[in-house]
Amino acid sequence: METAIQEIFADERAEYIQVHNAGPGCYNC
């Protein structure tokens, strides 16, 4: 996961990432 986050932020267009702890079909929000 750390590598994936670094790859995302290596793109200057990326300002933030949204991390969600629920699985498909979950109504956690």
Helices and strands as residue ranges (DSSP letters): H 2-10
